[in-house]
Amino acid sequence: MRLKNKVAVITGAASGIGKDIAESFAKEGAKVIIADLNLQQAAAVAQLIITQGGQALGVGMDVTNEQQVEEGVQKAIAAFGGVDILISNAGIQTIAPIVDLTYAEWKKLMAVHLDGAFLTTRACLKNMYQRGQGGSIIYIGSIHSKEASQLKAPYVTAKHGLIGLCKTVAKEGAKYGVRANVICPGFVRTPLVDKQIPEQAKTLGISEKEVIQNVMLKETVDGEFTTTADVTEAALFFAAFNSNALTGQSLVVSHGVAMQ
């Protein structure tokens, strides 16, 4: 029970990586807040965790909406007494060459990834500082936090930006015992990635199989996708690490892509 009685706010937790992290954290003893744009799905995931003997609360949260973020974090505090861990995971993707990318698409993606990370970080940090019990902020970045790809200018830019935010939080949070780190997964077969496959195939003029083999998995050491379980293990490691010795770092979990 590495996270016994810890309270974790997890954004984008109704599906994919966020859902897997929430379920695993609950099994490790954490009280989890399933924060998601889709309140119905968030509540369903929370109920599933509860039926399995865990403690969970589903909240509707648009991470780009300041009021919803503040209210969601306050619900977590009211329900479980405070916040110990933030998993900033909510994200979207846009596939387009820069010359075809609209400004609206650019701003929307930046808002979800960077504004969302800022707003949730600020809300959780206030409580962590006030309680004086430390905490862990974990951003779900990407191999695109380290490397670039065609057709993903806003995503690559935003994921690089998370590393800068992380380092700043690590510096400011140190005296309060708050750590900040970034997990940089390779391609994970989530709905977000599955949606990209036909989009990239169409834009690049290749088959979906070629997108998987020659774009997504080409640089891996074994031709394998990263799994949600892989990312969850890294999140558990960061969340349970109990000193400032591990802060301001980015860990690539990618089957060898973007080796550091």
JOLINLIN-V514786 format. One record per residue. N is the residue number from 1. PHI is phi in whole degrees, 0 to 359 (* if undefined). PSI is psi as a letter, one per 40 degrees, with the letter a starting at -180 (999 if undefined). D_FIRST is the distance of its C-alpha to the first C-alpha in whole Angstrom. Layout:
N/PHI/PSI/D_FIRST
N/PHI/PSI/D_FIRST
This chain:
1/*/g/0
2/294/d/4
3/239/f/6
4/305/h/5
5/68/e/9
6/281/i/10
7/249/h/13
8/240/h/14
9/264/h/18
10/235/h/18
11/271/i/22
12/61/f/24
13/264/e/21
14/276/e/23
15/200/i/23
16/59/a/23
17/301/d/20
18/300/d/19
19/296/d/19
20/297/d/17
21/297/d/14
22/300/d/14
23/295/d/13
24/290/d/10
25/298/d/9
26/298/d/9
27/294/d/7
28/270/e/4
29/100/e/5
30/281/i/8
31/264/h/12
32/248/h/14
33/256/h/18
34/272/g/20
35/260/h/23
36/205/i/25
37/300/d/29
38/264/g/29
39/298/d/28
40/299/d/29
41/292/d/26
42/299/d/24
43/296/d/24
44/294/d/24
45/295/d/20
46/299/d/19
47/295/d/21
48/299/d/19
49/297/d/16
50/297/d/16
51/294/d/18
52/269/e/15
53/96/e/13
54/266/i/12
55/242/h/14
56/205/i/16
57/218/h/19
58/266/h/22
59/228/i/25
60/280/h/28
61/210/h/28
62/269/h/31
63/293/e/29
64/269/e/33
65/256/h/34
66/305/d/33
67/295/d/33
68/295/d/31
69/296/d/28
70/299/d/29
71/292/d/29
72/296/d/26
73/293/d/24
74/296/d/25
75/296/d/24
76/297/d/21
77/295/d/21
78/295/d/23
79/283/d/21
80/234/e/18
81/95/e/19
82/162/a/19
83/233/h/18
84/253/d/15
85/221/h/15
86/241/h/18
87/253/h/18
88/271/g/22
89/238/d/23
90/303/h/26
91/197/i/29
92/225/i/32
93/223/i/34
94/228/h/38
95/249/h/40
96/188/i/44
97/297/i/46
98/305/d/46
99/292/e/50
100/256/e/49
101/283/h/46
102/278/i/47
103/297/d/46
104/297/d/44
105/295/d/42
106/301/d/41
107/295/d/40
108/296/d/38
109/293/d/36
110/300/d/36
111/297/d/35
112/295/d/32
113/282/d/31
114/263/d/32
115/299/d/33
116/299/d/29
117/297/d/27
118/297/d/29
119/297/d/29
120/290/d/26
121/299/d/25
122/301/d/28
123/297/d/26
124/284/d/23
125/299/d/24
126/305/d/26
127/290/d/24
128/299/d/21
129/297/d/25
130/296/d/26
131/284/d/22
132/70/f/22
133/248/e/19
134/75/a/19
135/169/i/17
136/223/h/17
137/254/h/19
138/235/h/19
139/262/h/22
140/269/g/23
141/272/b/26
142/188/i/28
143/301/d/30
144/283/e/32
145/283/e/31
146/241/d/32
147/232/i/35
148/255/i/38
149/223/i/39
150/296/i/42
151/74/e/42
152/229/f/39
153/307/d/40
154/292/d/38
155/295/d/35
156/299/d/35
157/298/d/37
158/295/d/34
159/292/d/31
160/296/d/33
161/298/d/33
162/299/d/29
163/294/d/29
164/297/d/31
165/297/d/30
166/304/d/26
167/297/d/28
168/292/d/30
169/298/d/27
170/299/d/25
171/293/d/29
172/287/d/29
173/276/e/25
174/304/d/25
175/290/e/27
176/258/e/24
177/75/f/21
178/261/h/21
179/257/i/20
180/221/h/21
181/214/i/21
182/237/h/23
183/260/h/22
184/243/g/25
185/285/i/25
186/283/a/28
187/289/h/29
188/246/h/26
189/284/g/28
190/259/i/27
191/304/d/30
192/297/d/31
193/285/d/31
194/301/d/33
195/292/d/35
196/290/d/36
197/301/d/38
198/294/d/41
199/295/d/41
200/291/d/41
201/301/d/44
202/294/d/46
203/292/d/46
204/273/e/46
205/72/f/49
206/230/i/47
207/281/i/45
208/296/d/41
209/299/d/41
210/291/d/42
211/300/d/40
212/295/d/37
213/283/d/38
214/257/e/40
215/245/d/39
216/284/d/35
217/249/e/34
218/302/d/37
219/267/e/36
220/286/i/33
221/278/e/33
222/223/e/32
223/68/f/33
224/246/i/30
225/288/i/28
226/290/i/25
227/252/i/22
228/299/d/20
229/296/d/17
230/299/d/18
231/293/d/18
232/298/d/15
233/299/d/14
234/294/d/16
235/296/d/14
236/298/d/11
237/299/d/12
238/295/d/14
239/294/d/12
240/271/e/10
241/292/h/13
242/251/f/14
243/215/i/18
244/286/e/21
245/297/d/22
246/241/g/20
247/208/i/22
248/72/f/25
249/251/i/24
250/234/h/25
251/247/h/23
252/272/h/25
253/239/g/23
254/211/e/26
255/58/f/28
256/94/e/30
257/284/i/31
258/57/f/32
259/296/h/31
260/249/999/31
